[in-house]
Amino acid sequence: MKTFSHSAENHKHMVLAALVMPLLVGTPGAWAQTAVAGVCSSDGQPRPVRLVERFINADCASCWQDRVTPRTRRGELALDWVVPGKKEEDAPLAAVASREALDRLQVLKLQIPTASVSSNRRLKDREGGVLRVAHGVALSGYMGVSMRFKPSATASSSRGWSAWLALVEVLPEGTEDSPVARNLVRTVFQPPWNGLSSLSKKESTAFFESRVMNVSQGANPERLQVIGWVENARGELVAAAQSACKEPQ
């Protein structure tokens, strides 16, 4: 049994290393974006100007099909959260509910909805910077992800940033009769950015995080992407980005 246990543990470490290593190419020493086989990133994607967050209570069976669900317009990036309901595991949407949705509601100072609620916030241009997010392929129930934020020269402070990285399942309009396309939040991570990642003297300070995230049971790995966003010490949105997988040349 001991031999099997060690073998299983070694296999797990090998899997995790295989997931993360491609995301570390060119970092942290170089800011240039490097194309790596099997890595999907926000490189070349339009910079969002607004972040739309839609929350549905898992108890509300009809909210997913609600025709008045806010649609996104050009330049807007959507996140879809399902909040755990009072019915807990018996709630109609319990299978896709996340505890992190409760944390997010608290940050946005929103009450837990009995049905649905949304938030639409514009990015603060002068407080921004360059945000890059990336992910690799799903393997053995895990996916390697990374995010990197380089504050702009006009940012008022290099401290007090808070960041969120969400593994989302991209669902086209019409999925389970949804009236809108959705980026369903599956797993969330908040990097502990109380320290700085030092770059060379010629480059300004930047924040960087890479890790492995669990792929939720029932999620389609082929539809998974990552969305990241950064807020300043005042809770204002300063950067957002979404990965995209480009077709091989």
N, C-alpha and C positions, 0 to 999 in steps of 0.2 A: 504493500500500500504506500509506503514511504516513497519508493521509486516512482510510482505513478503520480503521486502528489507533486514531487519535484519536477517531473516531466511536464505535467499540466501547467505548473507555475512558469516554467521556462518558456513554454509555448505561448502563454499569455503575454509575457514580457516581449517576446519576439514579435507578436502581432502588434502590440502597442508601439514598439519602436518602428515597425514598418509603416504604421499609420502617421506617425509624427515626423519622421525624418525628412520626407519630401517637402514638408512645409517650412523647414529650417534652412533650405537652400538660399543663400544670399543674405541671411540674417544672422545676428543683428548688425554686422559690420557695414553692409551696403544697403542703401535705400532703393536702389534700382530694382524694378520688378522683374523677376526671372521666371520664364515659362518652364514649368516642370510637368512631365507626363503624369496624368492622373490627378492633377491638382486643378480645382475650379476656384476662381477668385473674382474679386470686384474690379480687377484691372480692366480699364477701357469702358467701364459701365458709367452711364450718366450719374452725376452727383444728385441725390435727392434733395429737394428743397423743403419738403414737409414729411413728417412721420405721422401716419394715421394708425391708431391702435384701437381695435374693435374687441370688446369683451362680451362674451355670452355666458350666462349662467347655465351650468350643466343640467339643471332641473328643467330648463325651458326647451321642450322638444321641438317647438316650432320656430325658435329663434334663428336656427341655421338657414331656414328657408324664407326668412322675413324679407319681403320685397322692398322695405324702406332701409335696408342695410346701406350705410354710406359707401358710395363708390369712390374709387381713387381717380384723380385726374392726373394730367401730365405733370411729372416732377414729384409726385407723391408716392411714398413707399408704405405699404400696409403690413400690419401684424395682426394676426387673429388669435386671441387668447380665449380659452374655455376655462371658466372659473368653477372650482369644485362647488357643488350644490349641497343643500341640506339633506338631500336623499342619499348623499355619499355614493357608494358603489351602485346603488339602484337608480341613480339619475340617468336619464336617456343619453346624455353625452358624457357620461363618466369616463368612458374609455379614452377620451382625448383631453380630459381636464388636467390641469397642471397646478401644483401648489404655488409655483412661482407667479402665477397670475394674481394671487392675493397680494404678494409682495409688490408687484407692479402697480396694482390699484392704490396701494398705500403710498408709494412714491409719487404718483400722480394726484394724490389727495382726492380720489374718487371712492364713492361708496360701493360696496358689493351690490351689483344689480340683481334685481329679481328676474329680469329678462335680459336686456342688453344695454350697453352704454359705450360711448366712443370718445376718443381724444384725438385732436388734430393740432399738431404743433409745428411751427416754422423754425428752421434752423437759424441760429444767430451767426450771421456771416463773419462779423469781426472777431468773434470768439472761437472760430473754427480751426480747422487744420486738415491734414490728409489722413483719412482712415482707410485701411486696407483690411479686408477679411478674406479668408481662404479656407478650403476644406479638401480633403482627399477622398478616396473611395471608402465605402462602408465595408468592413471586414469583421466577421465573427461578432457582430452586434455592436461594433464600435466605429467611430469615425474621427480621424484626426482633423483638428480645426486650429485656426490661428487668427489673431487680430493685432493690428499695429496702428498706433495713432501718433502722429507727429504734429504737435500744436503749431499754429501759425505764429508768425513774428508779432502779430497784433494781440495775441492772447494775453489777458491781464495777469495770469498766474499759471505756473507750471504745476501747481498743487491743487488738490480738491477735485480732480477729475473722477468721475464714476463711469464705468463702462458696463455694457450688457452685450452678451453674445448669445444669439438664439439659433438653435437648429430647427429649421422650419420645413414643413412638407408643403410643397407648392401644389395647390389644387386648382384646376381650371374651373371656370364658371360652369355651373350645371352639376358639379360633383355633389351627390346626395341632394339634388335640387337647390343648391346654393345659387342665389341670384347674382353673386359676384365671384370673381377669382379670389382665392384666399392663400395667405401664407400662414398655415396653421402652426403655432408654436408647439414644438414637441419637447425640447429640452433647453434649459437656460443655464448660462454660467456668467458670474460676475467676477472679472479679474480683480485681484487684490492690488490695485494700482496705488499703493501708498509709497512705492519706491520708484526709481527711474531706471530705465535701461540705457546705459551710457553708450554713445556712439563715438566716432572719431572726433577730433577737435574741429574738423572742418564741417561737421554736421551738428545740428541742434539736438537737444534732448528729445527722446521719443519713448513711448510706452510699447511694450511688446508682450504677447502671451501666446503660447501654443500648448495644446493639451489634447486629450482624447475625451470625446463625449459619447454617452450611451445612445444607441439608436433605439427609440421606443418601440415596444412590441406593437405590431400592426402597421408601423410606418413603412411606406414604400421607399427603399433606399435610393431608387432611381429618381425620386422626386425631391430629395433632400437638398437644401441649400442652407447657407448661413446668412444671418442679418445681424449686423452690429451697429451700435450707436453709443455716443459719448455725451455726457452732460457735465457742465461745469459745477462749481461749488454752489451756485445759486439755483441749480436744478434746471438750467436752460439747456436746450438741445443744441449741440455745437457741431456734430458730425454724424453721418449715417451712411451705411454701405451695404450692398447685397451682392453675394457671389453669383456667378453665372458660369455654366460649363460650355466652353466653346467646342465646336465640332473639330475633330482632328483634321489638319490640313492634308 
